[in-house]
Amino acid sequence: MPRPHISLNFALSADGRITSVAGIASGWTSQADKDRFLHLRESADALLVGRGTLEADRMTMTAPQNPLRCVVSGKGRFDPAHPLFHTEGGPIHLLGIYHPPTSIGGTTPHHSSLPDFLATLHRDHGVEKLHCEGGATLVRELAELDAIDEIHLTWAAHTLFGGREAPGITGPPGDFLPASRQFELTHFEPRPDLGECFLSYRRA
């Protein structure tokens, strides 16, 4: 399918989880990880996030180049009081997959499948590079579509979340993907002083 180049960014605990079972919000990694998080945004034409992650982390999705700010919701429900809708930045695009998104002034609504939305961003809005910041449900769908080109990870050895239902980058343990996805390591930066390691992979 025609689509942008798609990258991901996640922090992982020592046991490969992105949150605790209770869904701990961001803030458990180092300042260096937070700086890397912001730096990775700077080459993107658009940022992408699922509604649950947007709300849990109170994200405003800003960057110096004012990328498009794109949020996905299965049911199309969005809170007009959320800080995203009251913070200056790039144009906001809301996708409702099963239902049209909540009507919020100053946003562009979309009601389609995720593949069609990606194609629209690429074709109609000139998005060449799309950077996804979660959550796991959205990444799972991207992985099933085989639509991931780069993965950036911070492996945080200082934290163990545990719990059978604590999610990894493609959600809680469950069914395997329909096929393996092959990536190669492109960046390896251990930071023993922080108890973290910064990693990057690209599609093989």
JONOR-V641635 format. One record per helix or strand of 3 or more residues. SS is the DSSP state (~ for helix, > for strand). FROM is the first residue (numbers start at 0). TO is the last residue. If there is no record, write none. Layout:
SS/FROM/TO, SS/FROM/TO
//
This chain:
>/4/12, ~/30/40, >/45/49, ~/50/56, >/67/72, ~/82/85, >/91/95, >/106/110, ~/113/124, >/128/131, ~/135/143, >/149/155, >/182/190, >/195/202
//
